[in-house]
Amino acid sequence: MRGLDSEFAQLLSRLRTPHKRPNLLLAPSYKRGAYDSHAIDCPFVFSHDGRFYMTHIGWDGAGYRTGLASSVIWFTGAAGA
């Protein structure tokens, strides 16, 4: 079993996201009744006509809804951004 654990750990290290940030870029709102009160998942970023858009899925504890955000500025990578 130990060999299998080692192989699995090696696989995970190859598949792990190479650029981690210490804080979440997306987080639940924790606001009662909000569509994203419990969780946010599946961010998908794209650009169109000079704007950036991001679709994402919010979960309110009972169901899922899709959100859409837009901006003319893309993520800068600066701390706290």
Long-range contacts (C-beta under 8 A, 24 or more apart in sequence): 25-75, 26-56, 28-58, 33-60, 34-58, 34-60, 35-60, 35-65, 35-67, 36-60, 36-65, 36-67, 37-61, 40-67, 45-74, 47-74
